[in-house]
Amino acid sequence: MLNTYVTPDGKYVIGGSIPSKTITVIDAQTETPVWSLTMDLGIRPMAFSTNPDGSTKWIFVQLSGLNGFAVVDFATQKEINRIKLPDLPPGEAAFPVGGNESHGMAVTSDGKTLVVNSRLNSSIYTYSVPELKLLGSVEVGLSPDWVTLTPDGKTAYVANAASNSVSVVDIRALKEITRIPVGEVPKRNITAVLP
């Protein structure tokens, strides 16, 4: 497994594999596999939406070679939707260098907005949850490769691997606030809360 995640309720650990194209759901208490789903493309980053009781409703899954994401229903253990990110407007060119076409996604703390990176489009896109309606986009640096959100769900930090920077984005306003120069090829980033 390459990427592992814990569901918001803490009950399951979810692993994704690029080579086997498989999502594996593991019971966090017993540490045993509960179910798995093999897809047609390798598994990349994932994020989750929840039911009103806090249990997992959907797994949002980025896939190798897809500029977008799939939606897996946790209860039925099946893919129920596949969303392709918008094409660039005429005259604008995709950025063909770097990692996966779409890599990095997160759901805001209120559960209402999904933030999705597009390396091809050098942008992030926001979708309403659960409707999955496109809310808008923001251009960031080249090859956005990971995203993390502040605990209040208001700000996204996007690692731009080919720009050696991190974009700070106001999610509600869909505006890049600033771009922070960092070291070579930033990728995974995470938000930590200190006492």
N, C-alpha and C positions, 0 to 999 in steps of 0.2 A: 504494500500500500504506500502511496506517495503522500496524499493529504488526508489528515484525520481531523474530525470535528466532533464536538459534543453538542447534542440537541439542546435547545434552550431550557428544557425541563430537567436536564442532567441525566435522563434515563438511558440514553443510547450514545454510543460512539459510532460515528459513521466514517468509513474509510473509502477512498476512491483510488482506483488503479488505472493508469494510462495503458499499460500493455494488455491487461486482461479486459479492459473496458467495463469493469465491474464496480458497483457500489455494494459495500458490505455493511450491514447494520448489526451492531454488537450490543448486547445487553450490558450496561455499565456495571451492574451489580454482580452478575454471574460470570462476566467476561466470556460469554459464548455467543457465537453468531446466531442471529434470530432470522434474518432473511437477506437475500442478495438479489441484485438485478443487473444483468449484463445488457449493456447498451451497444449501439452500433459504432460509437466513437469513444476514444479514451476519456477518462474522467479527470476533470480539472477542478478548480475551486467550487465550493458549494456554500449555500446559505439556506436559511430556514424561515418558513412562516409557521405560525402557531394557531391552534384552535382557541376559543375563548377560555378553556380550562388550562391552557398553557402547554398542552400536548402538541406534538409535531403534526402539522397539517400537510405541508409540502416541503420537498427538497428542491431548491433551485440549483441546477447543475450546469456548469460550463463544460463544454466538450471539445476535444482536439479537432481543429480545423473548422470550428463553427464560430462565426462572429455573432454570437447570441447565447442562448441558454435553453435548457430543457426544464420542464416542471414535472417532478415525480410526486404522485400522491402517496403519502406515507401509509394510509390505511389499505389501499388496494395494491400497493407495491408495483405500480405501473406508471409509465410516462403518459401524461395527460395533455401536454402541450409542448410546443417548441417555438420559441420566439427568435426571429432573426432581427438583429439590430438594423436600424435604418441605413440605407446606402448614403454615401456622401453626395452633396449637391453637385450638379454639373460643374466642371471646371476644377474641382478639388480632387487631389490624388490621395489614394490610400498609402499608408506607411507600411511597406512590405517587409521591414527588417525587425527581427526580435523574436519573442516567444509566440505563444498561441494567439490566434486572432482576437479572442476575448478572454481575458485572464484577470480575475479579481472581482469580487462582488460581496455585498453586505446588505442587510436589512436594518433599517433604523430601529431604535429602541422602542418606538411606539408601534412597530410592526406594520406601518402604513406605506413605507417607501422602500423599493429595492433599487440599489445603486449598482450599476454594471459598467465595467471598463471595456473599452474597445481599442486594442492596439492598432488595428487597421485604420480606424478613424481618428486616432489621437484624441479621444473624447471619453467622457462618462455619460451614461444615460440613466434617467430615473423613470421608474414604473410604479404606478399605484398598486398596492396590495389590498385586497385580493383580485381586483379587476384586471391587473396587468396591462393597464392603459399607459401608453408612453406619455410622460409628463414633460419631458424636455431633455436637453443635453447641454454639456459644457465642454469646450475645447480645453485640453490640458497639454502637458508636454508630450514628447514623442514616446511611443511604446509604453503606455500606462500598463503596469504589470501587477499591481496589487492595490487594494484599497482598504482602509480602516476608518471607522467612524467614531466620533466622540460619544461618550455615554448618553448625552442628551439627544443624539441623533440629528444635530444641527449642522455638523461640519464633517466633511470627508477629507482625508489625507490620501493622496494618490501618488504612488511611487512611479515616476517616469523613467524607465530603464534607459532609454536612448537619449534623454536630455540631462541625465545626472541631477535630477531635481525631484522635489515633492510639491505637488500642487495642493493648496489649501482651498477647498471649495465650500461655499455656502450652499447647502443642499436645497433649502427652500427658495432662495433667490436664483438658483442655478447660475452662480457667478463664481469665477476664480478670484479669490481674495488676494492671494499672493503666491509666489513660486519660490521655494526655498532651495538654494543650491546645496547639494549633498555630494557624497563620494561617488565613485564610479559604479554604474549599473545598479541603482537601487531596485530592490524587488520587494520581498516580504516586509511588511510593516505592521505594527499593532499599536493599539492605544492602551496605555496603562494608567490606572488611577492610583495616585499616591495619597497616603493619609495626610 
